[in-house]
Amino acid sequence: MISQVYRERTAADLKNRITKVLLNGNETKIVEITIRGAVVKVLTQREEGIKHIKSVQILDEQNNVITERATDLDVSNNRTLDFRFTFEVV
């Protein structure tokens, strides 16, 4: 079993490595990255004028992909979007 201390240390490392969020290949600003125990949460700024979402990626300091999601989602008119990601180290 992995100790809570090690899980928290790993979560802190992940938090420090997250540097970019890409929406359809374009960078969107990270508003906040928080950590609570072994849980890391990432929040992006609100984006306007997006009609379709094809992909969302989180990158590290070397532009390596930490996680990505591919989708085919149309967005209604007059919507603003923000993205929230939660990682729990288990």
C-alpha positions as CSV (number, residue, x, y, z in Angstrom):
1,M,0.0,0.0,0.0
2,I,1.3,3.5,-0.9
3,S,1.5,5.8,2.2
4,Q,-0.5,9.0,2.4
5,V,2.7,11.0,2.7
6,Y,4.0,9.6,-0.6
7,R,0.7,10.2,-2.3
8,E,0.7,13.8,-1.1
9,R,4.3,14.3,-2.3
10,T,3.4,12.9,-5.7
11,A,0.4,15.2,-5.9
12,A,2.6,18.2,-5.1
13,D,5.0,17.1,-7.9
14,L,2.1,16.9,-10.3
15,K,0.9,20.3,-9.3
16,N,4.3,21.9,-9.9
17,R,4.6,20.3,-13.3
18,I,1.3,21.4,-14.8
19,T,2.0,24.4,-17.0
20,K,-0.5,24.5,-19.9
21,V,-4.0,23.6,-20.8
22,L,-4.7,23.3,-24.6
23,L,-8.2,23.6,-25.9
24,N,-8.4,22.5,-29.6
25,G,-4.6,23.0,-29.7
26,N,-4.8,26.6,-28.4
27,E,-3.6,27.5,-25.0
28,T,-6.1,28.6,-22.4
29,K,-5.0,30.4,-19.3
30,I,-4.9,28.5,-16.0
31,V,-6.6,30.5,-13.3
32,E,-5.8,28.3,-10.4
33,I,-4.1,25.0,-9.4
34,T,-4.9,23.9,-5.9
35,I,-3.8,20.9,-3.9
36,R,-5.5,19.3,-0.9
37,G,-3.8,16.2,0.4
38,A,-3.4,14.0,-2.6
39,V,-5.9,15.8,-4.8
40,V,-4.9,18.3,-7.4
41,K,-7.5,20.6,-9.0
42,V,-6.9,22.7,-12.1
43,L,-9.3,25.5,-13.2
44,T,-9.0,27.4,-16.5
45,Q,-10.3,30.9,-17.4
46,R,-13.7,31.2,-19.1
47,E,-13.5,31.1,-22.9
48,E,-16.1,32.7,-25.2
49,G,-16.8,32.1,-28.9
50,I,-16.0,28.4,-29.0
51,K,-18.3,26.5,-31.3
52,H,-16.9,23.0,-31.2
53,I,-14.5,21.1,-28.8
54,K,-12.3,18.5,-30.3
55,S,-9.6,18.1,-27.7
56,V,-8.4,19.2,-24.3
57,Q,-4.9,18.5,-23.1
58,I,-2.9,19.3,-20.0
59,L,0.9,19.7,-20.5
60,D,3.9,19.7,-18.2
61,E,6.9,22.0,-18.2
62,Q,8.5,20.1,-21.1
63,N,5.3,20.2,-23.2
64,N,4.7,16.5,-22.6
65,V,1.0,15.5,-22.3
66,I,-0.1,14.7,-18.8
67,T,-3.6,13.9,-19.8
68,E,-5.8,14.5,-22.8
69,R,-9.4,14.0,-23.9
70,A,-10.6,13.7,-27.4
71,T,-14.3,14.6,-28.0
72,D,-16.7,15.8,-30.7
73,L,-18.8,18.3,-28.8
74,D,-20.8,21.2,-30.3
75,V,-21.2,24.2,-28.0
76,S,-24.4,26.3,-27.9
77,N,-24.2,30.0,-28.9
78,N,-23.6,32.6,-26.2
79,R,-21.9,30.1,-23.9
80,T,-18.7,30.6,-22.0
81,L,-16.8,27.6,-20.9
82,D,-14.2,26.9,-18.2
83,F,-12.6,23.6,-17.6
84,R,-12.0,21.9,-14.3
85,F,-9.7,18.9,-13.8
86,T,-9.3,16.8,-10.7
87,F,-6.5,14.4,-10.2
88,E,-6.3,12.1,-7.1
89,V,-3.1,10.2,-6.5
90,V,-4.1,6.8,-5.2
